[in-house]
Amino acid sequence: MSQITIQCRLVAKEPIRQTLWQLMAELNTPFINELLQKVAQYPEFEEWRQAGRLQVAVIRELGNDLKKDPRFLGQPARFYTSGIRLVEYIFKSWLKLQQRLQQKLDGKRRWLEVLKSDDQLIKESETDLETIRQKATEILQAYEGTERLFNTLFEAYRDEQNILTRTALNYLLKNRCKLPQKPEDVEKFAKRRRKVEIAIKRIKKQLEGCLPQGRDLTNEYWLETLNIACYTDPKDVEEARSWQDKLLTKSQSIPFPINYETNEDLTWLKNEEGRLCVQFGGISDLKFEIYCDKRQLKWFQRFYEDQQIKKASKNQHSSALFTLRSGRILWQESKGKGQPWEVHRLTLQCTLDTRFWTQEGTEKVKQEKADEIAVILKRMNEKGELTKNQQAFIQRKQSSLDRLKNPFPRPSQPLYQGQSNILVGVSMALQKPATIAVVDGMTNKVLTYRNIKQLLGNNYPLLNRQHRQKQRQSHQRNVAQRKEAFNQFGDSELGEYIDRLLAKAIIAIAKQYQAGSIVVPHLKDIREAIQSEIQALAEDKIPNCIEAQAKYAKKYRIQVHQWSYGRLIDNIQAQASKVGIVMEESQQPLQGTSLQKAAELAFKAYQSRLSA
């Protein structure tokens, strides 16, 4: 995708800010809260939950019914639409998380089936341990050199019908694909199995946990819970814990945002002083001034120019070629005393398509849209006799196609032309968030490497600072949890700033070598690679002692630098989209140095592209 999001402050007089706050906090947010409850109480909701799919039409029907409720009257139509779409998005995201938890639960259950003691395996196979070990040795020899050995053996275990072979595979899996040198400790094995049972219980509890909640801007639910906790005895420990969780959770102090999903719902203009202003559909009597960074001013200026050009041509230009794609009004929380509309900052976020900045990029998008309309028109014309509605639809599409032919005056800038055989592999490891290798897939050669220190340059000390911040915050959270106090401290923006620096450096090197694509690892592969790295360190430090290795690995995870790899990949994606560099995903190897993994990642992507 070539879309990015920018933001600015919206500045207006106090009565205007107060009016908008009241619309969003006193009408729209309660409307969304009520709709969230209605959806959760819908008779078929449990079926949706099991299927992992949502009936959007039902949510819209419930939302349309709530529009008539006297409690929520007085909102612009676009506010209702925004609220309904937001509830759709919330539940879709929630169902996706539920699916992931269910998959995790299924995986834990499968692993619990594998965790059988040596005595159980001997009983099931009706043989002795030495025979099982001999068969396990044969299996290891047969699979020698296989990547992802554990996954391969697990698949073989699930499909195997022979009792002895299945038992030997089970023996290998529970011992991490190795033959143990010591007899099994019954107590330790029981504790190990118990850990998995506890994990299953915790995931079940998460699956049965609370549904998506609204925003309690008035603290009504918090006060209600406090009143219950003060004057009522809990039935059990679980109920007491649920009350405590609610009381320790910080209530939201800002309303839900308002989304404008069409670019013509925002009207751009200039005031008497020449400052850019914006008005929104449904509340067009409220005008807001734009306050933004100089780097983003050019985009807001472009939004204004696009609308002026269309207006001057009497709508002969197409809004489908507007640089702006959508917008969102939201309040950002601030500390201070006074009315909420005086304390909190009002912000506008705009999603735009970077390809529309230049004449060449706009031409490319125009051709794509023209081809889409041409296909639709061809399909409609092949139907033969058409109804009046179908004829009107064809006429609208033809008008859209005609308007696409009128170009917007935009600067000329040649599109980035990368070489398809040059790839930049980005490996991600425990203490090195990013390491890159630029490779030539055609000649199978590595052109250059860059480690994390080279990528950050003079900004490298920021990495250690962020590490110290994480450790300090982890300690504070641990102390607060022991005291059963509030422990949601949030994160600083230093990590995201480092991500942007890394992304900028990676894109600069990709452009220098005219790379056609950047290859990043799958997130699931990153987790597995990090786990393998920790396990390898533990085995190197403490050989031949699985329990001590596990303790060392746990302690090491707490001490080492934690990174949001998904956020880093998103930043690289955003920077690459501006230039026009393609992003690819590949499987990151488990073995080797970070430099070797980066190179192998890129070579794998190139080979899979050739074989596709």
Disulfide bonds with the S-S distance in Angstrom:
none
